[in-house]
Amino acid sequence: MRTLEFPSAVRTPRPRERRRIDDLLKVVPGQAEREGNLFSSKLRPFVYCGNEYRIPKFVFVGPPGGDSYARVGLFGGIHGDEEAGSIALAELLRRLHEEPAIALGLELIIFPVCNPTGYEDNTRWSRSGADLNREFWLGSREPEVALIEEQLEGLRFDGIISLHADDTSNGVYGYAGGDVLTRNLLEPALVAAEAHLPRNRTSLIDGWNAQEGIIEDFFDGVLSAPPGQSPLPFEIILETPQLADIRAQVDAHLAALLAIFRASRTLRAHAANI
């Protein structure tokens, strides 16, 4: 197994800021042994200044639901200080273990912490100083980006969901990209999230035009499907207000994810009958 070396400049956090990924993943049942419908793996290691890091990966295969499975990638913690999404994905793994039918007809590939050094340091950036969510498909030298791009290219997801938090927003909102039906998944997700946090209904969010909390443009370099992938997957970025209570953010993310799973089953059932 090849280790990626990346001896770049390092941001050194204060010791009190450090967090442990292992602590986050303690809620995952039995550390997801490679058996049954839930198992874990890790992407190959990369090194910052002599310290080895890995991006954790979990796979959950739900009960059969139709003729084929839809493969959905869920990504959290690409910005290390946006902890709610990482917590939500760890808790989702526990929920899936207890209630497999949540993922009926779905193969979920879950990456709770895409920026391990940023998560440890509680910073938006990786320890190299890069905003990883501006680096995808642009020839990046950041090892985290290269590893996740390999997953995106190899797995060719039917759907991609990224969980984020925005410290300038007073409510939940989302970006809809990829397949033209993505808005039909994002709207019920925002409705479900509103049980825990208000929706941001302003006409301008994060510099983009928005309608009822939905934006249909992306920044360059965000985590997304490989250029030219066909058919297009649905692509959703969910944003909670980062200054809100962390528990409310986690609950909003979880509610939104469950709503997307339900809505995707409905859309696939309708497509099968056309």
C-alpha positions as CSV (number, residue, x, y, z in Angstrom):
1,M,0.0,0.0,0.0
2,R,1.6,3.3,-1.1
3,T,1.8,6.2,1.4
4,L,1.3,9.7,0.1
5,E,4.0,12.1,1.3
6,F,3.2,15.8,1.6
7,P,5.9,17.7,3.4
8,S,4.3,21.1,3.2
9,A,4.1,24.0,5.6
10,V,2.2,23.2,8.8
11,R,-0.4,25.1,10.8
12,T,0.2,24.3,14.4
13,P,-2.9,24.5,16.5
14,R,-3.0,25.1,20.2
15,P,-3.1,21.8,22.1
16,R,-6.6,22.5,23.5
17,E,-8.0,22.6,19.9
18,R,-7.0,19.0,19.0
19,R,-9.8,16.5,18.5
20,R,-9.5,12.7,18.0
21,I,-11.3,11.0,15.1
22,D,-11.4,7.8,17.1
23,D,-13.5,9.6,19.7
24,L,-16.0,10.6,17.0
25,L,-16.3,7.1,15.7
26,K,-16.9,5.4,19.0
27,V,-20.7,5.5,18.3
28,V,-20.2,3.3,15.2
29,P,-21.3,-0.2,16.2
30,G,-18.6,-2.7,16.8
31,Q,-16.2,-0.5,14.7
32,A,-18.1,-2.0,11.7
33,E,-16.3,-5.2,11.3
34,R,-16.2,-6.5,7.7
35,E,-19.3,-8.7,8.0
36,G,-23.0,-8.3,7.5
37,N,-24.2,-5.2,5.7
38,L,-21.9,-2.7,7.5
39,F,-18.1,-2.7,7.2
40,S,-15.3,-0.2,7.5
41,S,-12.1,0.5,5.6
42,K,-9.7,3.4,5.3
43,L,-8.1,5.0,2.3
44,R,-4.4,4.6,1.9
45,P,-2.3,6.7,4.3
46,F,-0.8,10.1,3.7
47,V,1.9,11.8,5.7
48,Y,2.3,15.3,7.0
49,C,5.7,16.0,8.5
50,G,6.2,12.4,9.6
51,N,2.7,11.8,11.0
52,E,0.5,9.3,9.2
53,Y,-3.2,10.0,8.5
54,R,-6.1,8.1,6.9
55,I,-9.5,9.1,5.7
56,P,-12.1,6.7,7.3
57,K,-14.6,5.0,5.0
58,F,-17.7,3.0,5.8
59,V,-20.0,1.0,3.6
60,F,-23.6,0.1,4.4
61,V,-25.7,-2.0,2.1
62,G,-29.4,-1.7,2.8
63,P,-32.1,-4.3,2.1
64,P,-33.0,-4.9,-1.5
65,G,-35.5,-2.4,-2.9
66,G,-36.2,-2.8,-6.6
67,D,-34.1,-4.3,-9.4
68,S,-30.9,-2.5,-8.5
69,Y,-29.1,-0.5,-5.8
70,A,-28.4,3.2,-6.0
71,R,-24.9,4.0,-4.8
72,V,-24.7,7.2,-2.8
73,G,-21.6,8.9,-1.4
74,L,-21.9,10.9,1.8
75,F,-19.0,13.2,2.7
76,G,-18.5,15.2,6.0
77,G,-15.7,17.2,7.5
78,I,-14.0,18.5,4.3
79,H,-13.8,21.7,6.4
80,G,-12.3,20.5,9.7
81,D,-14.1,23.0,11.9
82,E,-17.6,22.0,10.6
83,E,-18.1,19.2,13.1
84,A,-21.9,18.8,12.9
85,G,-21.7,16.9,9.6
86,S,-19.1,14.5,10.8
87,I,-21.1,13.8,14.0
88,A,-24.3,13.3,11.9
89,L,-22.6,10.7,9.7
90,A,-21.2,8.8,12.6
91,E,-24.7,8.8,14.2
92,L,-26.2,7.8,10.9
93,L,-24.0,4.7,10.9
94,R,-25.4,3.7,14.3
95,R,-29.0,4.3,13.1
96,L,-28.4,2.2,10.0
97,H,-27.2,-0.7,12.1
98,E,-30.3,-0.4,14.3
99,E,-32.8,0.2,11.4
100,P,-31.4,-1.2,8.1
101,A,-34.6,-0.4,6.2
102,I,-33.6,3.3,6.3
103,A,-31.3,2.5,3.4
104,L,-33.8,0.3,1.5
105,G,-32.3,-0.1,-2.0
106,L,-29.3,1.9,-1.2
107,E,-25.5,1.3,-1.0
108,L,-24.2,4.1,1.1
109,I,-20.5,4.9,1.1
110,I,-19.8,7.2,4.0
111,F,-16.7,9.4,4.6
112,P,-17.3,11.1,8.0
113,V,-14.0,13.0,8.1
114,C,-12.5,14.0,4.7
115,N,-10.0,16.4,6.3
116,P,-8.4,14.6,9.2
117,T,-5.8,17.2,10.1
118,G,-8.3,20.0,9.9
119,Y,-10.6,18.0,12.1
120,E,-7.9,17.4,14.7
121,D,-7.0,21.1,14.6
122,N,-10.6,22.4,14.5
123,T,-9.7,24.5,11.4
124,R,-11.5,25.0,8.1
125,W,-8.2,24.2,6.3
126,S,-6.0,21.1,6.2
127,R,-2.7,21.4,8.0
128,S,-1.1,22.4,4.7
129,G,-3.2,25.6,4.8
130,A,-5.4,24.5,1.9
131,D,-9.2,24.9,1.6
132,L,-9.8,21.4,0.3
133,N,-13.2,22.2,-1.0
134,R,-11.7,24.5,-3.7
135,E,-9.3,21.9,-5.0
136,F,-11.3,19.2,-6.7
137,W,-10.7,18.4,-10.4
138,L,-8.1,21.2,-10.7
139,G,-5.0,19.1,-10.6
140,S,-4.6,19.5,-6.9
141,R,-1.4,18.2,-5.1
142,E,-3.3,17.9,-1.8
143,P,-3.3,14.2,-0.8
144,E,-6.8,14.3,0.7
145,V,-8.2,15.6,-2.6
146,A,-6.3,13.0,-4.7
147,L,-7.6,10.2,-2.5
148,I,-11.2,11.3,-2.6
149,E,-11.0,11.9,-6.4
150,E,-9.9,8.3,-6.7
151,Q,-13.0,7.2,-4.9
152,L,-15.3,9.4,-7.0
153,E,-13.8,8.1,-10.2
154,G,-13.8,4.5,-9.1
155,L,-17.2,4.3,-7.6
156,R,-19.2,6.5,-10.0
157,F,-21.9,7.4,-7.5
158,D,-25.5,7.8,-8.4
159,G,-25.7,10.5,-5.8
160,I,-23.3,12.7,-3.8
161,I,-24.2,14.5,-0.6
162,S,-21.8,16.8,1.3
163,L,-22.5,18.1,4.8
164,H,-21.3,21.6,5.7
165,A,-21.9,24.4,8.1
166,D,-21.9,28.2,7.3
167,D,-21.0,30.7,10.0
168,T,-22.6,33.5,8.0
169,S,-26.0,32.0,7.6
170,N,-28.9,32.2,10.0
171,G,-30.6,29.1,8.7
172,V,-30.4,25.8,6.7
173,Y,-29.9,25.9,3.0
174,G,-28.5,23.8,0.2
175,Y,-26.9,23.6,-3.2
176,A,-28.5,21.5,-5.9
177,G,-26.3,20.2,-8.8
178,G,-25.9,17.3,-11.2
179,D,-29.1,15.6,-12.3
180,V,-32.0,18.0,-13.1
181,L,-34.1,16.2,-10.5
182,T,-31.8,17.1,-7.6
183,R,-34.1,19.9,-6.5
184,N,-36.8,17.3,-5.9
185,L,-34.5,15.7,-3.4
186,L,-33.2,18.9,-1.8
187,E,-36.6,20.5,-1.1
188,P,-37.9,17.6,1.1
189,A,-34.5,17.6,2.9
190,L,-34.9,21.2,3.8
191,V,-38.5,20.7,4.9
192,A,-37.3,17.9,7.2
193,A,-34.4,20.0,8.5
194,E,-36.8,22.8,9.4
195,A,-38.1,20.7,12.3
196,H,-34.8,21.5,14.0
197,L,-33.5,24.8,12.5
198,P,-35.1,27.6,10.4
199,R,-34.5,27.7,6.7
200,N,-32.5,30.5,5.2
201,R,-35.1,32.0,2.8
202,T,-33.1,35.1,1.8
203,S,-32.7,35.8,-2.0
204,L,-28.9,36.0,-1.7
205,I,-26.9,33.3,0.2
206,D,-23.2,33.0,0.3
207,G,-23.0,35.4,-2.6
208,W,-25.3,33.3,-4.8
209,N,-28.9,33.9,-5.9
210,A,-31.2,31.5,-4.0
211,Q,-34.9,30.5,-4.0
212,E,-36.4,29.2,-0.8
213,G,-33.0,28.1,0.5
214,I,-31.9,26.4,-2.8
215,I,-28.9,27.5,-4.8
216,E,-28.2,26.0,-8.3
217,D,-24.6,27.1,-8.7
218,F,-21.4,25.8,-7.1
219,F,-18.0,27.3,-6.3
220,D,-15.2,26.0,-8.6
221,G,-13.3,23.1,-7.0
222,V,-16.0,21.8,-4.7
223,L,-16.2,18.0,-4.0
224,S,-18.3,16.8,-7.0
225,A,-18.6,14.0,-9.5
226,P,-15.8,13.6,-12.1
227,P,-16.0,15.9,-15.1
228,G,-17.9,14.2,-17.9
229,Q,-19.5,11.5,-15.7
230,S,-22.6,10.1,-17.4
231,P,-25.3,9.7,-16.4
232,L,-25.1,12.6,-14.0
233,P,-25.6,11.9,-10.3
234,F,-27.6,14.0,-8.1
235,E,-25.3,16.3,-6.1
236,I,-26.4,18.0,-2.9
237,I,-24.5,20.2,-0.5
238,L,-26.4,20.8,2.8
239,E,-25.5,23.7,5.0
240,T,-26.5,24.3,8.6
241,P,-25.9,27.6,10.4
242,Q,-22.6,27.0,12.2
243,L,-23.4,29.3,15.1
244,A,-26.5,27.4,16.0
245,D,-26.6,24.7,18.7
246,I,-24.5,21.8,17.6
247,R,-27.1,19.2,18.6
248,A,-29.7,21.0,16.5
249,Q,-27.3,21.0,13.5
250,V,-26.7,17.3,13.8
251,D,-30.4,16.6,14.1
252,A,-31.1,18.8,11.1
253,H,-28.5,17.0,9.0
254,L,-29.9,13.6,10.0
255,A,-33.4,14.5,9.3
256,A,-32.4,15.9,5.9
257,L,-30.5,12.7,5.0
258,L,-33.4,10.5,5.9
259,A,-35.7,12.6,3.8
260,I,-33.3,12.4,0.8
261,F,-33.3,8.6,1.1
262,R,-37.1,8.4,1.1
263,A,-37.4,10.9,-1.8
264,S,-34.8,9.0,-3.9
265,R,-36.7,5.8,-3.5
266,T,-39.9,7.5,-4.7
267,L,-38.2,9.0,-7.7
268,R,-36.6,5.7,-8.7
269,A,-39.9,3.9,-8.3
270,H,-41.6,6.4,-10.6
271,A,-38.7,6.2,-13.1
272,A,-39.1,2.4,-13.2
273,N,-42.8,2.7,-14.2
274,I,-42.2,5.1,-17.0
